[in-house]
Amino acid sequence: MRLGRRLVLVTAVTALLGGPVVATASAASAAPAASAAGAGQGWVRFADLSPGTPEDVYLYPFGNPSHPTMLMHQGYGSVSEYMPLSAGQYTLAMRPPGASASSPPTVSTSFMVSAGSNYTVASIGSASSQRLKVLNDQMAAAAGSKALIRVIQASVKQPQVTVSVGSDVLARELGFGSALVVPVRQAGFADRPRSARRAATRPWR
């Protein structure tokens, strides 16, 4: 695994029992370097940023659901490993645990996977407004950085937030469903001790 391929996911979320908007950071496993990836492959991971009951995730080639890749009981805040997929069109569908694979999904989306590209499919929104957002992940090596920070505004209680690391503001008025990528050094993490490497969000005023 190369540090230059690492992308950290920072998500703006809201505590289920109320309270202020907070940020959680999880170091997602990096996709292998392009030179090590199989010819014609892309990489996909899943992030569950929707508060509520854990669900099962089905990923399969578009129009061919008979042999899906399944992620069982994915819960709020979980981020899967990157999974290698042959280039082509895919469908990702979410269903309640134990539901039949042929039952109508809670939510689903179809998207293209290109060879050599990396994607995050994120579930955002509350149960009544849940949707899937497909993000094309820019890898650090392509950006000339050792690591990148992915920020997704997934708070169901604050329509806009400001994201900061200490006194350094990464984004203002970040609307729900918005996503951005920031190099680690620009975000200030590289110059801080590990104990201080924490992002925070607050409602935008």
Long-range contacts (C-beta under 8 A, 24 or more apart in sequence): 1-29, 1-30, 1-32, 2-30, 2-33, 2-141, 3-140, 3-146, 3-147, 4-33, 4-139, 4-140, 4-141, 4-145, 4-146, 4-147, 5-30, 5-31, 5-32, 5-33, 5-139, 5-140, 5-141, 6-30, 6-140, 6-146, 6-147, 6-148, 7-118, 7-137, 7-138, 7-139, 7-140, 7-147, 7-148, 7-149, 7-150, 7-181, 8-147, 8-148, 8-149, 8-150, 8-184, 9-47, 9-79, 9-120, 9-150, 9-152, 10-149, 10-150, 10-151, 10-152, 10-163, 10-199, 11-47, 11-49, 11-77, 11-151, 11-152, 11-154, 12-151, 12-152, 12-153, 12-154, 12-155, 12-158, 12-161, 12-163, 12-174, 12-201, 13-49, 13-51, 13-76, 13-77, 13-154, 13-155, 14-51, 14-155, 14-156, 14-157, 14-158, 16-51, 16-76, 18-157, 20-202, 20-203, 21-155, 21-157, 21-158, 21-161, 21-201, 21-202, 21-203, 22-200, 22-201, 23-163, 23-198, 23-199, 23-200, 23-201, 24-77, 25-197, 25-198, 25-199, 26-77, 26-79, 28-79, 28-81, 28-82, 28-120, 29-81, 29-82, 30-82, 31-82, 31-118, 31-137, 31-139, 33-141, 34-116, 34-139, 34-141, 37-84, 37-116, 38-84, 39-115, 40-86, 40-87, 40-115, 41-84, 41-85, 41-86, 41-87, 41-115, 41-116, 42-84, 42-85, 42-86, 42-87, 42-113, 42-114, 42-115, 42-116, 42-117, 42-118, 42-119, 43-82, 43-83, 43-84, 43-85, 43-117, 43-118, 43-119, 44-82, 44-83, 44-85, 44-90, 44-113, 44-118, 44-119, 44-120, 44-121, 45-79, 45-80, 45-81, 45-82, 45-83, 45-118, 45-119, 45-120, 45-121, 46-71, 46-74, 46-79, 46-80, 46-92, 46-120, 46-121, 46-122, 46-123, 47-78, 47-79, 47-80, 47-120, 47-121, 47-122, 47-123, 47-152, 48-74, 48-75, 48-76, 48-77, 48-78, 48-79, 48-122, 48-123, 49-76, 49-77, 49-122, 49-123, 49-124, 49-152, 49-154, 50-76, 50-123, 50-124, 50-125, 50-126, 50-127, 50-130, 50-154, 51-76, 51-126, 51-156, 52-76, 52-126, 52-127, 52-130, 53-96, 53-97, 54-97, 55-94, 55-95, 55-96, 55-97, 55-106, 56-94, 56-95, 56-96, 56-97, 56-98, 56-99, 57-92, 57-93, 57-94, 58-91, 58-92, 58-93, 58-94, 58-95, 58-101, 58-105, 59-83, 59-85, 59-90, 59-91, 59-92, 60-90, 60-91, 61-88, 61-89, 61-90, 61-91, 62-88, 62-89, 62-90, 62-91, 62-110, 63-91, 65-91, 65-93, 65-101, 65-102, 68-101, 72-97, 73-97, 82-118, 85-113, 86-113, 87-113, 87-114, 87-115, 88-112, 88-113, 89-113, 92-121, 92-132, 94-123, 94-130, 94-132, 106-130, 107-131, 107-132, 108-132, 109-134, 120-150, 122-152, 122-154, 124-152, 124-154, 124-176, 124-177, 125-154, 125-156, 126-156, 129-156, 131-177, 133-177, 133-179, 135-179, 137-181, 138-181, 140-183, 143-181, 143-183, 145-183, 145-184, 145-185, 146-184, 146-185, 146-190, 147-183, 147-184, 148-181, 148-182, 148-183, 148-184, 149-181, 149-182, 149-183, 149-184, 149-187, 149-189, 149-199, 150-179, 150-180, 150-181, 151-179, 151-180, 151-181, 151-182, 151-199, 152-178, 152-179, 153-177, 153-178, 153-179, 155-201, 158-201, 158-203, 158-204, 160-203, 160-204, 161-201, 161-202, 161-203, 161-204, 162-201, 162-202, 162-203, 162-204, 163-199, 163-200, 163-201, 164-199, 164-200, 164-201, 164-202, 165-189, 165-192, 165-197, 165-198, 165-199, 165-200, 166-192, 166-196, 170-199, 172-204, 173-204, 174-204
